[in-house]
Amino acid sequence: MPERAKKHLSYIHALRTVGVKDILGKFSIRERKCPLCANRYQAHEEKKTDINIAITLLGDAVTDKFDTALILSGDSDLAPVTTKLKQLCPQKKIGIIVPKGQSAMHLKQHADFFKKMQAKDLKKSLLSEQVTYNGKIITAPPGWLPKP
């Protein structure tokens, strides 16, 4: 497994230690063509994450697993699920937390509330430098945590 993928997996495991429920897609390799020089190359492409989030969100809503769902995304592909969720379960609250640099205009339309993520929010949300997951200590890679 490439070093970058190992770091990402460690991060997912660290998030699980604080109760984060991860919903993953998959990466596939796709051949692409450079528009400038016409050379072909392979690139990784993320697939199915949006639909996996949508299915989980709707399933958890109709089985009454939450009162309020927080969606940390600016991806407008999730807008149809927020619309459907409000139709099927109007009593459920939907909050959108919009990452820096994204607008989430379509996603916010059916939200009960939204918040634009700020740098101070990220600082308050940092994990410890070391966490334990399934009996293994996970240490943040060099450069992942801000300098004090």
C-alpha positions in Angstrom: 0.0 0.0 0.0 1.4 3.4 -0.9 2.5 5.7 2.0 -0.1 8.3 1.2 -2.9 5.6 1.4 -1.5 4.3 4.7 -1.6 7.8 6.2 -5.2 8.3 5.0 -6.2 4.9 6.5 -4.5 5.9 9.8 -6.5 9.1 9.8 -9.8 7.3 9.2 -8.9 5.0 12.2 -8.1 8.0 14.3 -11.5 9.6 13.5 -13.2 6.4 14.5 -11.7 6.8 18.0 -13.9 9.8 18.6 -17.1 8.3 17.2 -16.9 9.5 13.6 -18.8 7.2 11.3 -17.0 7.0 8.0 -18.8 6.3 4.7 -16.3 5.4 2.0 -16.5 5.0 -1.7 -13.7 3.6 -3.8 -11.0 4.7 -6.1 -10.7 3.4 -9.6 -8.0 4.0 -12.2 -9.0 5.9 -15.3 -7.1 6.7 -18.4 -7.0 10.3 -19.2 -5.7 12.5 -22.1 -3.8 15.7 -21.6 -5.6 18.5 -23.4 -2.3 20.3 -24.2 0.0 17.6 -25.4 -2.4 14.7 -26.0 -0.3 12.3 -23.9 -2.3 9.6 -22.1 -1.9 8.9 -18.4 -3.6 7.1 -15.6 -5.4 9.0 -12.8 -7.3 7.9 -9.7 -10.9 8.7 -9.6 -13.2 8.6 -6.5 -16.4 6.7 -7.1 -19.6 6.0 -5.1 -18.9 8.2 -2.0 -21.9 10.5 -2.7 -24.3 7.7 -3.3 -23.1 5.8 -0.2 -23.6 8.9 1.9 -27.1 9.4 0.4 -28.2 5.8 1.0 -26.8 5.9 4.6 -28.4 9.2 5.4 -31.9 8.2 4.1 -31.6 4.7 5.7 -30.7 6.2 9.1 -33.5 8.8 8.8 -36.3 6.3 8.1 -35.1 3.9 10.8 -35.0 6.9 13.2 -31.3 6.7 14.1 -30.9 10.5 14.4 -32.9 13.7 15.0 -30.3 16.0 13.4 -27.8 15.1 10.7 -24.7 17.1 10.0 -23.3 17.0 6.6 -19.7 18.3 6.2 -19.6 18.9 2.5 -20.1 21.5 -0.2 -20.9 18.9 -2.8 -24.1 19.7 -4.6 -24.4 16.0 -5.6 -25.9 15.6 -2.1 -28.7 18.1 -2.6 -31.2 15.6 -4.0 -30.9 13.4 -0.8 -31.5 16.4 1.4 -34.6 17.3 -0.6 -35.9 13.7 -0.4 -35.1 13.4 3.3 -37.1 16.6 4.1 -40.0 15.1 2.1 -39.9 11.7 3.8 -39.0 12.9 7.3 -39.9 16.6 7.7 -39.2 16.4 11.5 -35.6 15.5 10.9 -33.1 18.4 11.0 -30.3 18.8 8.5 -27.3 20.9 9.1 -24.7 21.7 6.5 -21.1 22.6 7.5 -19.5 24.0 4.5 -15.7 23.6 4.1 -13.6 26.6 3.4 -13.4 27.4 -0.3 -16.8 25.9 -1.1 -20.2 27.5 -1.4 -22.7 24.7 -1.2 -25.5 26.9 -2.6 -27.7 24.0 -3.7 -27.0 21.9 -0.7 -28.0 24.7 1.7 -31.5 25.1 0.1 -33.0 22.2 2.1 -31.0 22.6 5.3 -32.4 23.7 8.6 -29.1 25.5 9.3 -25.6 25.9 7.9 -22.3 27.1 9.0 -19.2 28.1 7.0 -16.2 26.3 8.5 -13.5 28.7 9.8 -9.9 28.1 10.7 -10.8 28.4 14.4 -13.3 25.6 14.0 -10.6 23.3 12.6 -8.3 24.1 15.5 -11.0 23.2 18.0 -11.6 19.9 16.2 -8.0 18.6 16.2 -7.4 15.1 17.4 -4.7 14.4 19.9 -1.2 13.7 18.5 -1.7 10.1 19.6 -4.9 8.1 19.7 -5.5 4.3 20.3 -7.6 2.3 17.8 -8.2 -1.4 18.3 -5.3 -1.6 20.7 -2.8 0.2 18.3 -1.4 3.6 18.9 -1.8 6.0 16.0 0.6 8.9 15.9 -0.1 11.9 13.6 2.4 12.0 10.8 5.0 14.9 10.8 3.5 18.1 9.5 -0.2 17.1 10.0 -0.7 19.1 13.2 -0.2 22.8 13.4 2.7 24.2 15.2 1.8 25.5 18.7 
